[in-house]
């Protein structure tokens, strides 16, 4: 053997990724309670559309769940910064929190956020991927219906995407500068409900 495995070393190019977790039940219950209240009140809440790019009619700011959620996402942020070797671990502040009630055919186009760390929590997914895959069954490509995707350039400059395979009760935390999107779904008349938010570092360039 010419290559010596004891001296040959492999290195990845440094980059940031994303992390996922199952939201603790008491936090998920608080989010579900607030999003249910907005739904039951016929969406009598402060609209968030003006600050968002989503092609989604019903998007609203959340206010009741913030204090319950913030310590948890702050802890996740510290882990995230440590895992992905940020120059220093900075405290964060939850500066925005909103809910998306996505309907059939609606979507979130490719975008990023003017913040430092962002997250999304899936509260309700009213369809299954197997059913969605049958909507455009004539194509030879894998169905992307209803999926959340991150988009990034690989080391060769090629555009790639990856999905965290979202599930109800799951959170995904990521750098706000990573582009992401949500494809439309077709097989359900119920709302796909997700909660999203932004965190700013203590010494953030995005602080006004």
N, C-alpha and C positions, 0 to 999 in steps of 0.2 A: 504494500500500500504506500503510495507516494505521499498522500495527505495524512499528516499526523493529527489525530483527533485531540491529542493532549496540548498541542500548540495552536491548532486552528480554532479561532474564536469567531462567533457570530454576533453582530451588533444590529439593532434596529435603529432607524433614524428617529430622533426624538419627536414626539407628537402628542397631542392630547386626544383623549377618547371621551367616552361617556360612561356613566355608571347607572345601575338600576337597583331598586330595593322594593320590598313590599311595605307599603305604608302601614305604620302601626294602627291597630283597629280603632282606637279612640280618636285618632286624628282623621282617619277615613270617615268615621261616623259624623264628625263635626262638619267635614266638607260635604258629605251626602246630605246632611240636614239642611245646610244653607242652600245648596243647589236645588234641593226638593222644594224649599220654601219659595224660591224665586219662580220655579215652575208652577207651583200651586197658586201663586198670586198673579198668574197670567203675565209673568215677566215684568212685574212692577219693580224694577231695579235700575240703577244707574248704568246706562249703556257704556261699553268700552270700545265700540267700533272705531271711533275717531282716532284712537291711539294704536289701532291694529291694522294689519294688512289682509286679514282673512276675508274670503268671499263667503262669509257666514253672517246671516241676518241677526242672529240672537247671540250677542256677546256682552257680558255684564261684569262690572267690578264686584269683587267680594270684599266684605268688611268684617263679618262676624267670626270667620275662621282664622284670621291672620295671627292672632296671639297664640292659638293652639298650634298652628303649623310652623311658625317662625323658628322656634328653638330646634325643631327637627331638621329643617332644611339648612339651618346654620351649621349644625353638626355634620350633615352630609357634605356641605361645602368645605369644611375643614379636612375631611377625609379625602375629598376630591383633589384639593390643592396638594395634599401630601402625596397621594398616589401618582399624580401627574407632574410632580417635581416643580411646582411653582417656586419662584425665587424666594418668597417668604409667605407664610400662611397668614392671611389677613382676615380679621373679623368681617362679617357681612351684615347687611341690613336688608330685610324684605321690603322692597319699595313698590311693588305692584303685584296684584293677584286678581285673576279674572277667570270666568267660566265661559266655555264655548259650548253652545247647544247646536251641534252640527246636524243639518238635515240632509236627506238624500240629495245627491248631486252637488252639494256645496263642497268647498275645498279650501285649503290654506296654501297659497302659492309659496314658492321658494323665498325665504327671507331669513334674516337674523335679527338680533335684538341689540338696542343701545344700552347694554348693561354689562355686567361681568360674568355672572353665572345665572343660568336659567334652568327651569325645570318644567315638566309636564306630568300630571297625574291623571290616569284614566279612571273615571268614575263609573261610566257605563259604556259598553260596546254592544250595540243591539243586533249584531249580525255575527255569523261565523265565516271564517275564511274559505271553508269548503264551498259554502253556498255562493259567496262572492266570486269564487273562481269559475263558476259556471256561467256568469253573466256574459263574458267574452270568451267563450270556450273554443272558438275557432282559431284563436291566435296560438302561436307556438311559444309565446313568452309566458313567464310566470305571472299570475295575477297580482297586481299591486293595489287592488281596490281597497279603500278604507285604511291603508297603511300609513303610519308615520315613518318618515325617512330622514336621515341625516345625509347631506351631500358634502363631499370633500374631494380635494385633488390629491392623488397619490404622488409618490416621489418622482414619477415620470411625467406629471402634469395631466394625467388622465382623470376625467371626472368619474367618481364612483359614488355609490350610495349604500347605505346599510340601515336596516330597520331593527329597533330594539325588541321587536315582536311583542308589542304592547298587550297587556292584559288588565282586566279590571282590578283596581287596588294596587297597581304598580306605579312607581315614580321613575322617571329618567331625569338625571341631572347632567348638564353639559355646559361647555363654554358658550356664552351668548353669541360669540362671533361665528360659531359653526352654523352654516346654512341648513335649514330643515324645511319640511313641507308635509302636508297631509293630503293624500289622494281622496277623491270622492268615493262614496259607497252607493250601492244601487238596490240592495235586496231587502231593505227594511224601511218602514215609515216612521220608526221611532227615532228619538234624538240620540246621537253619539255625544256623550257628555265628558268633557275633559276640563281640568283646572290647570292653569299655567301661571307662572310667576317669574319675577326677576329679582336678583340679589345684586347689591352693589358692595364693593369693597370699602373698607373704612377710608382709604385714600384712593378713591376711584377717579379716573379721568372723566367719567361720565357724570360725576356730581356737578350740579350747576352752582 
